[in-house]
Amino acid sequence: MFVYALKEAFSTMQRAKLTSCAATITLTVCLFLLGLFMMAYVNTNGILANIRERVQIEAFLSDQVDQKGALALADSIRSFPPVKTVSYVNKTMALDAFRQHFGDEALQVLEVNPLPASLKIEFQEKDRTFSRVKEMAPLVANLPGVVEVEYGQQWLSKLDRLLSTVGAMTLILGVILASSSVLVVAATIRLAFHMRKEAVEIMKLVGAAPGFIARPFILEGAIYGFLGALFGLILLGLLYTVLSSRMAGAFFLTPALLVGLLIFGTLLGSLGSIVSLRTLRR
């Protein structure tokens, strides 16, 4: 039965080459755009993951806190579950780091080292988020001997908002493109049904089951969806090849996402056929 349905599906597609090509091209564009936004999300997430590797809180200490007190404070901070490591940076180390970045000119007029000692607090990988860091910052700031904390409040919040925005846009676009794809396939299958209306009526008269009649149309829609996803991924791969030669470190879709997009396209095509057939039966 499957082989018969497959032959009938391809036969209908050959007889209606123009509408078949139009449906495939439309689905290709829709799934290419969806894949493009998915790739944008993957790359944004990858960039943020690299940035989050450097997410930390720097707690500046009062001059009254000596090395022994700073190390004791570091031990107490390590007891917080999100914390991975705590590094002590004394005043001399802070001065050396300042000189490496900015040179000696800015400090020549000063007779004493103005830079405070600090504790650099790094987080566990799963806790390197703006919300987690923001939650921890007041706890560290309230510890005795800590005069100020710095954790890149502004840029961390912007990065998290950017990822949320791209994710939301991908989801919204996915819904819009999925709906469009279903409508395109439904319209194409409706035309295919009318082309084979006489054959369908004959099959009904000889007692063919509804599932037997519908199967070729559902397979036809699935083929449109699969081809649209396949061609969309090929275009996406070509675009990635061009971009990756100009943008080092760009990410492509993972194998799981590639397979998922192919399955998603196939299911969309099948759903379009089912919607069309249900409409025609009314």
N, C-alpha and C positions, 0 to 999 in steps of 0.2 A: 504493500500500500504506500509506503514512504517513497519508493522509487517512482511509482505512478504519479504521486502528488508532486514530486520534484520535477518530473518531465513536464507535467501540465503547467507548473509555475514558470519554467524556462520557456515553454511554448508560448504562453501568454506574453511574456516579456519580449520575445522576438517579434510577435505580431504588433505590439504597441511600443516600438523602439523609442519613439519621441517622448512619450510619457514616462517610460522606464528610465530614459537618460535624465529627464527633468527631475524625477523623484530622487535618483541617485545623486545627482549634482547638488540638489537642495540639501539632502541629508549630509553630504560630504562637507558642505559649507557649515551647516549647523554643528556637526560633531568636530570639525576643525576648530571652530570658535570656542567650543566647550573645552577641547583639549588645550587650546592656547591659554585660556584662563586657568585651567588646572596646572599648566606648566608655570604660569606666573605665580600661582600660589605655592607650588613646590619650591621655586627659586626664592621667593620672599621668605618662606619658612627656613630654607637652607641658609640664607644670609643672616636671618635672626638667630639661628642656632649657632652660627660662628660667632656672632656678636655676644650671645649669651654666655659663651665660654669665658668671656672677660667680665661678666657681670659680678660685681662685688660691692661691699660696703667698706668705706674707709672711715674709721673712727679716729678722730684727732684727740690726743690726750693733753691734759693739763701739764704744765711744766712741773707741777708738784708731784707728778707720778713718776717714780724711778723705774729702772728696768725690772726690778723684782715685782713691783706692784703691777707693771704692765703685763708681765708674764702670767701673774696670778689672774689678772683680768681676762687675758686670752684663754686661760684654762676654763674659766666660767662661761665664756662665750661658746667654746667648743661643745659645751653640754647641750646647746640648743639643737634640736633634731635637724633643721635644714642646713646647718653649718657643716662644711667639709673640712676646711683648714682655716687657721688664723695665723697670720704672719706679723711679727713685731718689726716695725721700722723705726729705729731710733733717730735722733735729731741729725746725727752725722750722716747716716744713710740717706735721709731725706734731702740733706744739703747736696750730697754727691749726685743724687738723681736729678735735682734741680739744675745743677751745673751741666750735666750731660744734655739736658733738653734746651736750656736757655743760655748757657755760658756763664762766665764769671762777672760780666759787666754789671748786671743788675744787683749784685751783692757787694761790689767794691766799696760802696759808701757806708756799708754797715760794719760795725765792729764786732757784733755778736751774731750768732746763727738765729734767725727769726723763725725758722720752720719748726713746727711741733713734731713730736714723735706721734706715731699712729699705729693702728692695728688694721691690717687688710684682711677682710673676712670674705672667703669664697664659699659658695653654696653647692649643695649636692645637685647633680645634673637635673633631676626632676623638679627642683625648687628654683631654678634660674628663670624666674618670671617676675614681671614688674609687681604683680600683686603680692607675691611672697616677699620680695625685697622690701616693698613698702611696708609690709606688716612687721618685718623684723627691725627696720630702721629705728622706730621709736623705742623699742626694747633696748637696743644698744645705746641709744642716745641718753637713756635714763640711768645707765650704769654709772657708779661713782668714778670720777676721774675723766670721763668722756665730756669734751666741751662742744663737739660738733661732729655730725656724720654727713658723708657725701656718698651718693649712690647714682648719680646721673638721672635724677628724677624726671627731668623734662624729656630727654631723648628716649629713655626707656618706655615712658608712657606713649610717646609718639610711635615707637616701633610696634608695640603691642596693638595699638589702634590700627596701624597700617595692616598688620596681619589679619586682624578681625574684619577690616573693610574688604580686603581682597577675598577672604573666605566667603563673606556674605555676598559679594558681587558674583563670585563663581557659582554659589548656590542659586541665586536669583536667575542668573543667566542660564544655568542648567535647566531650571524649571521652564523658563520661556522657550528655550531651544527644544527641549523635550516635547513640550506641547505643540510647537510648530512642526516638529518631525512627525508626530502622530497624525496631525491634520493632513500633512502632505501625503503620507502613506495611505491614509484613509481615502483621500480623494483619488489617488491612483488606483487603489483596489476597487473602488466604486466603478471606475471606468472599465477595469478588467472584468468585473462581474457583469456589466452590461454587454460587453463584447461576447461573453460566453453564456448569455442568458438562456439561449435556446438549449444549449447543451446541459445547463443546470436543470431546466424544466424537464428534459428527457430523463435525466438521472433521478429526479424526484418521482416521475411516473413509474419507473422500473423499481422503485423502492430503495434507492440509495440513502444511506444514513446521513443526517445533517453533518456529522463530523467528517465523513468521507468527502462530501461536497466542499466543505469549508477548508479542508486541509491544504489544497493547492494555493488558495488565496493567502492563508496564513504564512505558508512557506515563502510565497512571493514577497510578502511584506518583510519577512525575516531576512531574505536575500538583499533587499534594498537597504535595510538597516546595517547589515554586515558590510556590504560594499561601501556604504557611506562612511562607516567608521574606519574601514581599512584605508580608503583613499584619503580620509581626513588625517589619519595618522601618518600616512606617507608624506602629505604636504607639511605636517607638523615636523616630521623628521628632516625634511629639506630646509625648512625655516631654521630649525635648531642647528643644522650644519653650518648655515650662513652666520648665525648669531654667535655660535661658539668659537668661530674663527676670529671674531672681533671682540668677544667678551669672555675672558678667561674665567673659568670656574662656574660657568652656567650649568644648570642641572636639566636633564631630560626627565620624562616621566619614567617611573620605575616599571619593571616588567609587570608587576601586579596591576598597576594603573592602566597599562597598555591593554592587557587582557580584559580588565574590567570595562574599559571603554568599548572594546569590540563586543563584549557580551551585552553591554548597555544599549549599543546601537541595534544589535540583533533583536533584543527584547522590545525596543521602541518600535521597530518595524512590525513585529508580530502584534504588538498592541494596536498599532494603526489599522492593521487588517481586521482584528477582532472588533474594533469600534465601528469600522465600515460595515462589516457583515451584520452586526446587530442593528445598525441603522436601516439597512436594506430589508431586514426581516420584519420590521414594524409596519 
